[in-house]
Amino acid sequence: MTPVELSRTVLHAVRRAVDEGELAVAVLPERVVVAPPGPGGCGDYATNVALQLARPAGQPAPAVAELLRTRLIRTDGISDVVVTGPGFLNISLDGGADARLARLVRDILRAGPRYGHSDTLAGQTVELHAAHDARAVVLMDAVARVLRSQGARPRLTCAGPPEDAWVRILGVPSDIPSDIPAGTGTGTGTGTGTDAPLRPVPAPADPTPLGRDAARWALLHPAPHDRPHIGDSLSEQHLAQRETNPLFRVRYAHARTRALLRNAADLGFTPEPGPLTPEDDGPLTPEGGPLTPEPGSLTPEGDGPLTSEGDGPLTPEPGSLTAEGDGPVTADGDAQGLLPLLADHPRVLAATAAHRAPDRLARHLVAVADALAPLLPSVLPLGDEKPSAAHRARLALAEAAGTVLAGGLSLLGIDAPEHL
């Protein structure tokens, strides 16, 4: 990638961030200057574009730099992006999609369940207030967990003390004050903000008979304005051990990744990020298009794509894992839907926090689990086949996906069992 191409790539990332509502800038720069990094910098090139955009965007320069970093790191030809000093972006270049795939997997495995956590909201105190209702309190608890993952300090209050069953069975904090916060606001600026009270559509029946995990999923998976499927025969679907139950699919996919790691250890090999296909065969790409999920695949049938005004889609648009014109990630066809979803996980967490919408995270986890399923049969050697570098790479990718599932479930307050 030449300096001119890199400049265009950074400018494209800025434009995408503005178009998708992540940066509020009225006038975009005509070009971005990239140059060798100065003292204290690193990598091949550096740019001060985040410092230029900070004041017009009304955000600290490090926050703008981190937002752009998460977009640039997913671009073909870029191996690393580091924020230094007051908000300089330091960019290292690489030579291929296989290296980017390996870097993504290494990043996930290095971070563990904290992959996608950030300090974007560091220093912000957000006051959340819930109606005295089981779903509202569970929703507030999940929102607080995700806000903490982004560096914020949430303060929780409720219209009344949480019921004992909500604490014992649903896992909500027992020490939520019942004071009503004074003032109103968005809770998204620096300092202290107070959100409007959380008042999701109440559950039509008591969720506690489902137990903690199934009850929390039943309350959090639907959008707050949708009625949860709880009561009479509706509750049974959340306990069913079959594919029609999205919670089962998510937890089963995680358990499969843990079983694969145990089985691989028995066969004498361990995960190692790298190309997913044997070198002799060359990399495989899906015929006819980029490695992205079908449009709208993060939402249940009939809901349409998971978007929000000013936020943009939570799944990458076709080809959006890379900068426009860069082409798709090269990988085994069994992983074609998985890679963009793993790369997009940090942005999903940020959007979940910004919009106080845990259903976004829940639906994202379902999409990850469904995209992981086609990869699993190819992870272990078959018959007399010997473990190869490709098997180790697929095992590492499966472990990374399982790590994302476990981390996401934890933020929803739901257990990710090793065996299922």
C-alpha positions as CSV (number, residue, x, y, z in Angstrom):
1,M,0.0,0.0,0.0
2,T,1.5,3.3,-1.1
3,P,1.2,6.5,1.1
4,V,-1.4,7.9,-1.3
5,E,-3.5,4.7,-1.0
6,L,-3.1,4.8,2.8
7,S,-4.2,8.4,2.9
8,R,-7.4,7.4,0.9
9,T,-8.0,4.5,3.2
10,V,-7.8,6.7,6.3
11,L,-10.1,9.2,4.7
12,H,-12.6,6.5,3.8
13,A,-12.6,5.3,7.4
14,V,-13.4,8.9,8.5
15,R,-16.3,9.1,5.9
16,R,-17.7,5.8,7.0
17,A,-17.6,6.8,10.6
18,V,-19.5,10.0,9.8
19,D,-22.0,8.3,7.5
20,E,-22.8,5.7,10.2
21,G,-23.3,8.4,12.9
22,E,-20.2,7.6,15.0
23,L,-18.6,11.0,14.2
24,A,-20.6,14.2,14.0
25,V,-18.5,16.3,11.7
26,A,-20.1,18.9,9.4
27,V,-17.1,19.4,7.1
28,L,-14.8,16.5,6.2
29,P,-11.1,17.0,5.4
30,E,-10.4,16.9,1.7
31,R,-7.3,14.7,2.3
32,V,-5.4,13.0,5.1
33,V,-1.7,13.6,5.5
34,V,0.3,10.5,6.4
35,A,4.1,10.6,7.1
36,P,6.8,8.6,8.8
37,P,6.1,8.7,12.6
38,G,8.0,11.2,14.7
39,P,9.7,10.7,18.1
40,G,7.5,8.4,20.4
41,G,5.7,7.0,17.4
42,C,5.8,3.5,15.8
43,G,4.9,1.7,12.7
44,D,5.4,2.8,9.1
45,Y,3.2,5.9,8.9
46,A,1.4,8.3,11.3
47,T,-1.4,10.8,11.0
48,N,-2.9,13.5,13.2
49,V,-6.4,13.3,11.6
50,A,-8.0,12.4,15.0
51,L,-6.6,15.6,16.5
52,Q,-8.0,17.6,13.6
53,L,-11.5,16.0,14.0
54,A,-11.7,16.1,17.8
55,R,-13.0,19.6,18.2
56,P,-15.6,19.5,15.4
57,A,-16.8,16.1,16.6
58,G,-17.0,17.2,20.2
59,Q,-15.0,14.3,21.4
60,P,-11.5,13.8,22.9
61,A,-8.9,13.2,20.3
62,P,-7.9,9.8,21.8
63,A,-11.6,8.7,21.5
64,V,-11.7,9.7,17.9
65,A,-8.4,8.0,17.3
66,E,-9.7,4.7,18.9
67,L,-12.8,4.9,16.8
68,L,-10.8,5.2,13.6
69,R,-8.3,2.6,14.8
70,T,-11.0,-0.1,15.1
71,R,-12.0,0.6,11.5
72,L,-8.4,0.7,10.0
73,I,-7.3,-2.5,11.8
74,R,-9.8,-4.5,9.7
75,T,-8.4,-3.2,6.4
76,D,-6.4,-5.3,4.0
77,G,-2.8,-4.2,3.9
78,I,-2.7,-2.9,7.5
79,S,-1.2,-5.1,10.1
80,D,-1.5,-2.9,13.2
81,V,-2.7,0.5,14.3
82,V,-1.5,2.1,17.6
83,V,-2.7,5.3,19.2
84,T,0.1,7.3,20.8
85,G,0.5,10.7,22.5
86,P,-2.6,13.0,22.4
87,G,-4.2,11.0,19.6
88,F,-1.8,10.2,16.8
89,L,-2.6,7.1,14.7
90,N,0.5,5.0,14.0
91,I,-0.1,2.5,11.2
92,S,1.9,-0.6,10.3
93,L,1.4,-2.2,6.9
94,D,1.4,-5.9,6.0
95,G,1.1,-8.0,2.9
96,G,-2.0,-10.1,2.9
97,A,-5.4,-11.3,4.2
98,D,-3.9,-14.4,5.8
99,A,-1.8,-12.2,8.1
100,R,-4.9,-10.1,8.9
101,L,-6.9,-13.3,9.7
102,A,-4.1,-14.5,12.0
103,R,-3.9,-11.1,13.7
104,L,-7.7,-11.0,14.3
105,V,-7.6,-14.5,15.9
106,R,-4.5,-13.6,18.0
107,D,-6.1,-10.4,19.2
108,I,-9.2,-12.3,20.4
109,L,-7.2,-15.0,22.1
110,R,-4.9,-12.5,23.7
111,A,-7.8,-10.4,25.1
112,G,-9.9,-13.5,26.1
113,P,-13.5,-12.8,27.1
114,R,-12.6,-9.1,27.3
115,Y,-12.2,-8.9,23.5
116,G,-14.1,-5.8,22.4
117,H,-13.8,-4.0,25.8
118,S,-12.4,-0.5,25.6
119,D,-11.9,2.7,27.5
120,T,-13.9,4.8,25.1
121,L,-16.3,5.9,27.9
122,A,-13.6,6.2,30.5
123,G,-14.4,9.0,32.9
124,Q,-18.1,9.0,32.2
125,T,-20.6,8.3,34.9
126,V,-24.0,7.2,33.6
127,E,-27.0,7.0,35.9
128,L,-29.5,4.4,34.9
129,H,-33.0,4.2,36.4
130,A,-35.4,1.3,36.0
131,A,-39.1,0.9,36.7
132,H,-39.9,-1.6,39.4
133,D,-40.4,-4.5,37.0
134,A,-38.4,-7.7,36.5
135,R,-37.6,-7.1,32.9
136,A,-36.6,-3.4,33.4
137,V,-34.2,-4.3,36.2
138,V,-32.6,-7.2,34.3
139,L,-32.3,-4.8,31.3
140,M,-30.6,-2.2,33.4
141,D,-28.2,-4.8,34.9
142,A,-27.2,-5.9,31.4
143,V,-26.8,-2.4,30.1
144,A,-24.6,-1.6,33.2
145,R,-22.4,-4.6,32.4
146,V,-21.8,-3.5,28.8
147,L,-21.2,0.1,29.8
148,R,-18.5,-1.1,32.2
149,S,-16.9,-3.0,29.4
150,Q,-16.5,0.3,27.6
151,G,-15.0,2.1,30.6
152,A,-18.1,3.9,31.9
153,R,-19.1,4.0,35.6
154,P,-22.9,3.2,35.7
155,R,-25.0,4.1,38.8
156,L,-28.1,2.1,39.1
157,T,-31.4,3.1,40.8
158,C,-34.8,1.5,40.8
159,A,-38.3,2.8,41.5
160,G,-38.5,0.2,44.3
161,P,-36.2,-2.3,46.0
162,P,-35.6,-5.4,43.8
163,E,-37.7,-8.4,44.7
164,D,-35.9,-11.2,46.5
165,A,-36.6,-13.6,43.6
166,W,-35.1,-11.2,41.1
167,V,-31.8,-11.2,43.1
168,R,-31.7,-14.9,43.9
169,I,-32.9,-16.2,40.5
170,L,-32.4,-13.5,37.9
171,G,-29.0,-12.4,39.3
172,V,-29.7,-8.7,39.6
173,P,-27.7,-6.8,42.2
174,S,-29.3,-6.7,45.6
175,D,-28.0,-3.3,46.5
176,I,-29.7,-1.2,43.9
177,P,-31.0,2.0,45.6
178,S,-34.6,2.9,45.2
179,D,-34.0,6.6,44.9
180,I,-35.3,8.4,41.8
181,P,-32.5,10.4,40.2
182,A,-32.9,14.1,39.7
183,G,-32.6,15.7,36.3
184,T,-32.7,14.3,32.8
185,G,-30.2,13.9,30.1
186,T,-28.7,11.5,27.6
187,G,-25.9,10.0,29.8
188,T,-23.6,10.0,26.8
189,G,-21.5,13.1,27.4
190,T,-18.5,13.5,29.7
191,G,-19.1,13.8,33.4
192,T,-22.4,12.5,34.8
193,G,-25.5,12.0,32.8
194,T,-28.9,10.5,33.6
195,D,-30.8,8.4,31.1
196,A,-34.5,8.4,30.7
197,P,-36.0,5.6,32.9
198,L,-35.7,2.1,31.3
199,R,-39.3,1.0,30.7
200,P,-39.3,-2.0,28.4
201,V,-42.5,-3.8,27.6
202,P,-43.1,-5.9,30.7
203,A,-43.0,-9.7,30.5
204,P,-46.5,-11.1,30.3
205,A,-45.7,-13.7,33.0
206,D,-43.2,-14.3,35.9
207,P,-39.9,-15.2,34.3
208,T,-38.3,-16.7,37.4
209,P,-39.5,-20.3,36.8
210,L,-37.2,-20.4,33.8
211,G,-34.1,-20.1,35.9
212,R,-31.4,-17.5,35.6
213,D,-29.9,-18.1,32.2
214,A,-33.1,-18.9,30.2
215,A,-35.0,-16.1,32.0
216,R,-32.4,-13.4,31.3
217,W,-32.2,-14.5,27.6
218,A,-36.0,-14.4,27.3
219,L,-36.0,-10.9,28.7
220,L,-33.0,-9.5,26.8
221,H,-33.1,-11.2,23.4
222,P,-36.2,-9.3,22.2
223,A,-35.8,-5.5,21.7
224,P,-37.2,-3.5,24.6
225,H,-40.2,-2.5,22.7
226,D,-41.1,-6.1,21.9
227,R,-43.0,-8.4,24.2
228,P,-41.0,-11.3,25.6
229,H,-42.2,-14.8,24.8
230,I,-42.9,-16.0,28.3
231,G,-45.9,-17.7,29.8
232,D,-47.7,-21.0,29.3
233,S,-46.3,-23.0,26.4
234,L,-44.2,-20.0,25.2
235,S,-41.7,-20.5,28.1
236,E,-40.9,-24.0,27.0
237,Q,-39.0,-22.8,23.9
238,H,-36.4,-21.1,26.1
239,L,-35.6,-24.4,27.8
240,A,-35.7,-26.6,24.7
241,Q,-32.4,-28.4,23.8
242,R,-32.9,-28.0,20.0
243,E,-31.9,-25.7,17.2
244,T,-35.1,-23.7,17.3
245,N,-33.9,-22.2,20.6
246,P,-31.3,-19.4,19.9
247,L,-29.9,-19.6,23.4
248,F,-29.3,-23.3,23.0
249,R,-27.5,-22.7,19.7
250,V,-25.2,-20.1,21.2
251,R,-24.3,-22.1,24.3
252,Y,-24.0,-25.4,22.3
253,A,-21.6,-23.6,19.8
254,H,-19.5,-22.5,22.7
255,A,-19.5,-25.9,24.3
256,R,-18.4,-27.5,20.9
257,T,-15.4,-25.2,20.7
258,R,-14.3,-26.3,24.2
259,A,-14.8,-30.0,23.3
260,L,-12.7,-29.5,20.1
261,L,-9.9,-28.1,22.2
262,R,-10.0,-31.1,24.5
263,N,-10.1,-33.5,21.6
264,A,-7.2,-31.8,19.8
265,A,-5.2,-32.0,23.0
266,D,-5.8,-35.8,23.0
267,L,-4.6,-35.9,19.4
268,G,-1.5,-34.0,20.4
269,F,-2.0,-30.6,18.7
270,T,-2.8,-27.1,19.9
271,P,-4.4,-24.0,18.2
272,E,-2.1,-21.7,16.2
273,P,-3.5,-18.8,14.1
274,G,-2.7,-19.0,10.4
275,P,-4.1,-19.8,7.0
276,L,-7.2,-22.0,7.2
277,T,-6.3,-24.0,4.1
278,P,-3.3,-26.2,3.3
279,E,-0.6,-24.3,1.5
280,D,-0.6,-26.7,-1.5
281,D,-4.3,-26.0,-2.2
282,G,-4.1,-22.3,-2.0
283,P,-6.6,-20.2,-0.1
284,L,-10.2,-20.7,-0.8
285,T,-12.8,-17.9,-1.3
286,P,-16.5,-18.3,-1.6
287,E,-17.7,-18.2,-5.1
288,G,-19.5,-15.0,-6.1
289,G,-18.8,-12.6,-3.3
290,P,-17.2,-11.4,-0.1
291,L,-17.1,-13.3,3.2
292,T,-20.1,-11.5,4.8
293,P,-23.4,-12.7,6.3
294,E,-26.5,-12.3,4.2
295,P,-28.2,-8.9,4.6
296,G,-30.3,-8.8,7.8
297,S,-28.9,-12.0,9.1
298,L,-28.5,-10.7,12.7
299,T,-32.2,-10.3,13.2
300,P,-35.0,-12.9,13.4
301,E,-37.0,-13.5,10.3
302,G,-39.3,-10.6,9.5
303,D,-37.5,-8.0,11.7
304,G,-35.3,-6.6,8.9
305,P,-31.6,-5.7,9.4
306,L,-30.4,-4.7,12.8
307,T,-29.9,-1.0,12.3
308,S,-30.6,2.2,14.2
309,E,-30.9,5.7,12.9
310,G,-27.5,7.3,13.0
311,D,-25.7,4.1,14.0
312,G,-25.6,2.1,10.8
313,P,-25.8,-1.7,10.5
314,L,-24.4,-3.9,13.2
315,T,-23.3,-6.4,10.6
316,P,-20.7,-5.4,8.0
317,E,-22.2,-4.5,4.7
318,P,-21.0,-6.6,1.8
319,G,-17.2,-6.2,1.7
320,S,-17.2,-3.8,4.6
321,L,-14.7,-5.8,6.7
322,T,-12.1,-4.2,4.4
323,A,-11.9,-0.7,2.9
324,E,-13.9,-0.2,-0.2
325,G,-12.2,-1.8,-3.1
326,D,-9.9,-3.9,-1.0
327,G,-11.7,-7.2,-1.5
328,P,-12.8,-9.9,1.0
329,V,-10.9,-11.7,3.6
330,T,-9.4,-14.8,2.1
331,A,-10.3,-17.9,4.1
332,D,-11.8,-21.4,3.9
333,G,-15.4,-21.3,2.7
334,D,-16.6,-22.8,5.9
335,A,-15.6,-19.6,7.7
336,Q,-17.0,-17.2,5.2
337,G,-19.7,-15.7,7.5
338,L,-17.7,-15.9,10.7
339,L,-14.7,-13.6,10.2
340,P,-16.6,-10.3,9.6
341,L,-18.8,-11.0,12.7
342,L,-15.7,-11.6,14.9
343,A,-14.1,-8.5,13.6
344,D,-17.3,-6.5,14.2
345,H,-17.7,-7.6,17.8
346,P,-16.0,-4.5,19.4
347,R,-18.4,-2.2,17.4
348,V,-21.4,-4.2,18.5
349,L,-20.4,-3.8,22.1
350,A,-19.9,0.0,21.6
351,A,-23.3,0.3,19.9
352,T,-25.0,-1.9,22.6
353,A,-23.6,0.5,25.2
354,A,-24.5,3.7,23.3
355,H,-28.1,2.6,22.6
356,R,-28.7,0.8,25.9
357,A,-29.8,-2.2,23.8
358,P,-28.6,-5.7,25.0
359,D,-30.8,-7.3,22.3
360,R,-28.1,-6.1,19.8
361,L,-25.5,-8.2,21.6
362,A,-27.8,-11.2,22.0
363,R,-28.6,-11.2,18.3
364,H,-25.0,-10.8,17.4
365,L,-24.1,-13.9,19.4
366,V,-26.8,-15.9,17.6
367,A,-25.2,-14.8,14.3
368,V,-21.7,-15.8,15.5
369,A,-22.9,-19.2,16.7
370,D,-24.7,-19.8,13.4
371,A,-21.7,-18.8,11.3
372,L,-19.4,-21.0,13.4
373,A,-21.4,-24.2,12.8
374,P,-20.1,-24.9,9.3
375,L,-16.5,-24.6,10.4
376,L,-16.7,-27.1,13.2
377,P,-16.7,-30.4,11.2
378,S,-13.4,-29.4,9.5
379,V,-11.4,-28.5,12.7
380,L,-10.2,-32.0,13.6
381,P,-8.4,-34.5,11.3
382,L,-10.6,-37.2,9.8
383,G,-9.6,-40.9,9.7
384,D,-5.9,-41.4,9.1
385,E,-5.4,-37.7,8.4
386,K,-2.5,-36.1,10.4
387,P,-3.0,-32.7,12.1
388,S,-1.8,-30.0,9.8
389,A,-1.1,-26.2,10.1
390,A,-4.6,-25.7,8.6
391,H,-6.2,-27.8,11.4
392,R,-4.3,-25.8,14.0
393,A,-5.5,-22.6,12.4
394,R,-9.1,-23.7,12.3
395,L,-8.9,-24.8,15.9
396,A,-7.6,-21.3,16.8
397,L,-10.5,-19.7,14.9
398,A,-13.0,-21.9,16.6
399,E,-11.5,-21.1,20.0
400,A,-11.6,-17.4,19.1
401,A,-15.3,-17.7,18.2
402,G,-16.0,-19.6,21.4
403,T,-14.2,-16.8,23.3
404,V,-16.5,-14.2,21.8
405,L,-19.5,-16.2,22.7
406,A,-18.4,-16.7,26.3
407,G,-17.6,-13.0,26.7
408,G,-20.9,-11.9,25.2
409,L,-22.9,-14.2,27.3
410,S,-21.1,-13.0,30.4
411,L,-22.0,-9.4,29.6
412,L,-25.7,-10.5,29.4
413,G,-25.3,-12.3,32.8
414,I,-25.6,-15.7,31.3
415,D,-23.4,-18.7,31.9
416,A,-21.4,-20.3,29.0
417,P,-20.9,-24.0,30.0
418,E,-17.9,-26.0,29.0
419,H,-20.2,-29.1,28.6
420,L,-23.7,-29.1,27.3
